[in-house]
Amino acid sequence: MLEFRAAVLHAPLTPMSIESVGLTPLKPTDVLVRIRAAGLCHTDLEVIEGSLRYPLPIVLGHEAAGVVERVGDAARGVKRGDHVVLSWNPHCGQCFYCDRDAPILCEQYLTEGPKALAFDGASRARLSDGRSLQQLMFLGSLGEYCVVADQQAIPVPNEIPFDRACLIGCGVMTGVGAALNLNAIAHGDTVMVIGCGAVGLSAVQGARLAGAGAIIAVDLDAAKLDLARHLGATLAVNAANEDVAAIGKGQTSGRGVDVVIEAAGSSSAFRITTEVVRPGGQVIWLGKIDVGQDVSFRWGSLMQEKRIRRVSYGNARPRRDFPRLALAYLDGSLKLDELISRRIRLEEINEGFGALKRGETIRSVVMFD
């Protein structure tokens, strides 16, 4: 059994511990990946804080890149030595939703996901005392190694550094994909992005790449708004002291914006989206809050043919999209360096999540030797 170090969460609202854990032997379609870089995402933080509930103990992490060290006898599409970005959305390819081109709703994915195990419903990791160890979102990448299904390991060009590549696996894919993969943004449209974390800043870039005529970035943090301008926003609005809806309508002769992308994950942001979008415009919700929390809307703001869509993972098709995003970084059209606030060691994982909670970082990336 391969032994390695990983950050293990034993209970909500407690620090993770760095422990030696072991992996079970590979199954035929398994891929063993040595993790080289892993990003700290708000979804991980939600598990730590208890608002997103999974069985414990668990290894968090679902945004990672690394090198393939071993493949099962029946693994396809990937080989030893490949540089890969990991996808957290494996899918069966044949259920009701997969047949309708909605892998994010795959019945096997939705059934197995809450168990925090591998895609086949079995555990791939053990604690030193022999207990089964859960893995977040079919990955559990905050460790030196992880085992994934072959469809989750997506080869990308070796030229893209691992710390930039890992961002593609979640935050960048979600934000850029929401802007590019839904056919919501037409050339010249006015787009508003609410929330300028990693996902929102990626949505700003996606809107730029889609040909938006104006991009309005909204946040409560002046530094994040400055970064949004650098990445393509044409106007920055500080929601702490400015009327977001009034500014959005003021920029569009009173109509409202064509497309609004919510990436803040707050009830007030969800409400604002419906107020600022024009009649016939599109609202795209990317953020999330506790599943038991209510959100209220003014009924009149929902009228006039406004279209509201909740989107996860930017409508990703990882084998198509991950290499494209990597190439976009390499040709300079997609900026990833600016999204990394800190590079940390695995031993600094708890402070990394503390900084994320305090809003001090866009992305901290754990670097592995």
Salt bridges, closest charged atoms under 4 A:
GLU19 OE2 - HIS10 NE2 2.57
ASP30 OD2 - ARG124 NE 2.84
ASP44 OD1 - HIS62 ND1 3.09
GLU46 OE2 - LYS288 NZ 3.78
GLU49 OE2 - LYS357 NZ 3.11
GLU63 OE1 - ARG363 NE 2.77
ASP82 OD1 - LYS79 NZ 2.93
ASP101 OD1 - ARG317 NH2 3.04
GLU112 OE1 - LYS115 NZ 3.23
ASP120 OD2 - LYS27 NZ 3.39
ASP120 OD2 - ARG124 NH2 2.77
ASP129 OD2 - ARG131 NE 2.88
GLU144 OE2 - ARG5 NE 3.09
ASP163 OD2 - ARG164 NH1 3.10
ASP163 OD2 - ARG343 NE 2.67
ASP226 OD1 - ARG229 NH1 2.55
ASP258 OD1 - ARG278 NE 2.57
GLU275 OE1 - ARG298 NH2 2.85
ASP290 OD2 - ARG53 NH2 3.36
ASP321 OD1 - ARG320 NE 2.66
ASP337 OD1 - ARG164 NE 3.97
GLU338 OE2 - HIS230 NE2 3.40
GLU347 OE2 - ARG5 NH1 2.21
GLU347 OE1 - ARG345 NH1 3.25
GLU348 OE1 - ARG345 NE 3.83
GLU351 OE2 - ARG342 NH1 3.89
GLU351 OE2 - ARG358 NH2 2.74
GLU360 OE1 - ARG342 NH2 3.17
GLU360 OE2 - ARG358 NE 2.73
